[in-house]
Amino acid sequence: MARRIDVIGTGGVRLAAWEFGDPPKPVAGAAAGEGAPGVLLLHGLMGRASHWAATARWLSERHRAVALDQRGHGRSDKPGDADAYTREAYVEDAEAALEQLGLGPAVLIGHAMGALTAWQLAAKRPDLVRGLVICDMRASALGAASQRVWGEWFRAWPVPFATLADVRKWFGEDDPWVERPNPARGEFYAEVMAESPDGWRPVFAPDRMLTSREAWVYDAHWEELAQVRCPALVVRGLDGELGRAEAQEMVRVLPRGRYAEVADAGHLVHYDQPDAWRAAVEPFLDALCPPLPG
């Protein structure tokens, strides 16, 4: 089951939010407002809500879990104006989703760019956020060289791809930026392709992805991290982009931070190793939102 709910983000941008599982039924005798706790799932750059489908389904056993296609991604609107892809816009979109869906105070679970959005929103609106999971996102500035590498990588994509099998093979095996074959990575990128008359192309505009990234790569985000007052879990893949030393420093800076890592996982932690990801995250969520009596 995948149910779409439209949300209106900042500037009137239409955003697609998705439920991939039925939320738990109300417990008999529960007090008013004592329903299933809300969870908002925020994908990373180039991702989409469906990348959270497996996570959302197990979350739905005890939570109302909603995944958001962020602006420029998935089925959400893709503004043509580069000025629409600011950090403020992404954060305000997530804020609008929590309010319009009635999820708050919610747990925010974010991957990469989505994790930055989550902790910036937690710092801005502590009343809306009861907990935070940060998955493989750095707080340090990455700099101009990183942005140049990403531009080169986008230009290397052999688009259009003739088939989805070609998408899976290139991103999973042939991409020169990949150190070793990773079938999960191929599947991840196959989910963000759409068929066009000349083949398969990404559902997003690569130049807008670079614009979105530009809004954070030149700045460090330690100050906002220190302003997060709710419990927070920093999760990294052992072979991901967030190094252990930086992850542990993030935990130290967070007033109520905890740390977890997932073995045999790269940057796409929840997609690479879904069972190990669940094992790392679920105890934290259980401590935040104990099961209702019943």
N, C-alpha and C positions, 0 to 999 in steps of 0.2 A: 504494500500500500504506500503510495506517495501522494500526499495531498498538498496542493499549492495554496498559499495564502498571500495575497498581494499586500505589500506595505509601501507607504509613501515616504521616501527618504527626503533629506534636505534638498531644497531647490526643486521639489516636485518630482524627483526621479523615482520611477516605479521599480520596486524591488520585489523579487520572488523569494518567499520563504517557504520552506518545505518541512512537512512532518512525514517521516518514513516508517512510523509505527504508531499504533493507537496508544495514547497515554493511559495509565492505569485508571481503573474505575474508582470513583470515590469510595472511601471506607465508611461503612455504616457507623454512625455515631460521631464522626469527625466534626470538630468545631468549624464554624464558618471561616472561610479563608484558609483552611488547613488542607488544601488540595495537593496534588502532585507538584513538587518543586520544579521550577522552570530551568531549562538549560538552553543557552543560545550557542550554536556552533558556527565558528567563523573560519572559512577556508583561507589558504594562503594565496599569494599572487599567482594568477593564471588558473587557480582552482575553481571549484564549483561546489554547490551544496551536496551534490550526489556523492562526492568523495567522503562524506561523513555518513553515508547510509548505514553501513554496518555498525558504526558507533551509535548512531541515533536509535537503531533498533534495540540494542541491549539497554541503552539508557531508558528507553520507553517502558521497560519493565517497572520502573519506579518514578520516572520523571516525565514531564512534558518537554520533550526535546525537539527543538526547531533549528534547522540549518538554513542559513541565509546565503543566497546568491548576492554577493556584493556588487556594487555599481561597476559596470564594465565587464562583468563576468556572468557566465551561465545564462539564465533566462531573464536576468534583470536588464534594465535600460542601460544603454552604452552611449552616454553623452559624447558628442563630437568635440566639445570644447575641452582643451587640456586643463583649463582652470577648474574643471569639475572633479579632478582627481587629487584633491588635497587630503592631508591627514585629517583635517577638521571634518571634511565631508564624509569620510569613511566612519569616523567616530560618531558623528551625528546620525548617520544611517543606522548604526547598531543601537544607538540610544532610542531612535524612533521605533525600531523593531521591538525592543523590550516593552516600550510603552503601549504601542498599538496592539501587540499580542497579549498584553497583560502577563508577561513572564516574570517581571521583577518582584522582589529581589531574586535574581537568577544567578546561576553559575555560568560563567563565560568560559568556553573552551575554544582556544584559538591556535591555529597552526601558522607559523611563519608570520607573514604580514597580518593575518587575522589575530595572532597573539598580541602583536603590538597594538592593534586597534582595541583589543580586549583590555589590556592593562592601562591604556590611555583613558578608556571609558571608566574603568574602575577607579582611577584617580580623580576623574572629573565628577562622577556621579556615584559615590559610595552607597547611596540609598537604593540604587538599582542592582547592585552586585553583591552577592553573598559569598562568592568564591571564584577562583580564577585558576585555569590550567593553561600554562604557557608551553607550547610545544615547538621546540627547535627554532627559536627566534633570538637573535643577538640584541643586546642593549647598546653595544658599542657602535660607533660610526664606521661604515664600511669604506667610504671614500670614492673618489672619482675613478680610480682604477677598476673598482668593482663594477661601476656602472658601464664603463667601456667594455669590459669582458661580457657583460650581459648583452650589450648592443651587438657585439660580434657574434654571440651565440644565436640571437634571433636571426641575424642575417645568414647564418649557416643552415637554417632549417630548409630542407629540400621541398618546399611547398610549391604547388599542391601535391599531396600524397595521393597516389593512385588508388590505394585501398587502406582500410583500417589495419590490415596486417602489416602494411608498409609503415604505418605510424608506430605500431607496437615494436617492430623490428628496429626502426631508427632510434627511437627514444630508449628502448630497452637494451640495444646492443651496439648500434653503429654510431651513435652520437659521440663525437670526439671528446666531449666534456665528461663522459662516463668512464670511470676507471675499470669497471668490470660489468658483465651482463647483469641486468636487473629487470626481470620480466614484469615485476610490479610497477616499475617506472613506466614501462611501455603501456601497461593498462591504464595507468593514471592519465597519461596524455591522450590516449584514445578517447577518454571520456570528455575531453575538451575540444574535440573536433566535430565539425558538421560537414555534411556533403554539399558541395557546390557543383555547378555544371562542369567544371574542369577537374574535380577531384575533392579531396578532403582538406579543409583549412580550419585554423583555430576559430572558436566562436568569439574570441576577443580580438581587439586590434593590438598587435605587438607594440606599436608606438605609444599607446595609452598605458600599457603595462610598464613601459620604461618611465613614463610620466609619473605613474603611481609610485614606482620604486624611488624615483628621484626625490619624492617628498619625505623620504626617511633616511636614505643612505648617507647623506652628508652630515647628519646630526646623530649625537648619542642620545639615549633615552633613559639614562640612569635616574634623572631627577623625577620623572613621572613614575618610574618603578618604585622609588622610595615613598611615593605618596599613596601607594596601594595599601589600604588598611585591612582588607579582608584576607582570609587564608589563601595562599597561592602555592601552586605546585609547578615547579619547573621540570619539564621532561625533555630529555635529549636522546636521540639515537646515537649509539656508540660510534657510528661512522657518519654522523650528521654534520651540519654546518656550525652548530653551537658546540664549542669546545668545552671540556669538563671544567677547566679552571674558570672560564667566564660564567658558565652555568652556576657554579658554586658561589661565585661572587654575586650573581644576581639573587641567589637565595639569601645571601648575607644582607644585601641591600633591602630586600623585601622585609617589611616589619614582621610578617608572619609566613615566611617562605619555607618551603620544603623542596626536596630534590628527589628525582627518580631518573633512571636511565634504562633504555631498552637495548639489549644486546642484539646483534645481527640486524640492526635497522640503520638506514641512512636518514636523509632529511625527511622523507615521507613516512615518518614513524608509524602513524596510525594505519597507513596503507600497506607498508612493508610487513609489519608484524602485528596484525590486529589482535591476536590473543594476548601477546605480551604487552601490548598497549593497554588493553583492558585490565590486565593484572596490575599494571603500574598505576592506573588512574582510579579504578573502582574503590579501593580502600579510602582514598582521599575524599571521594564523593560520599561514601557511606558515613564518614565521620562528620561531614558537613550537613548531610540530610539523612539522619537516622530513619529507618523504616517506621511508618505510621503503625500504631497498634491495630490489630485486627485479626 
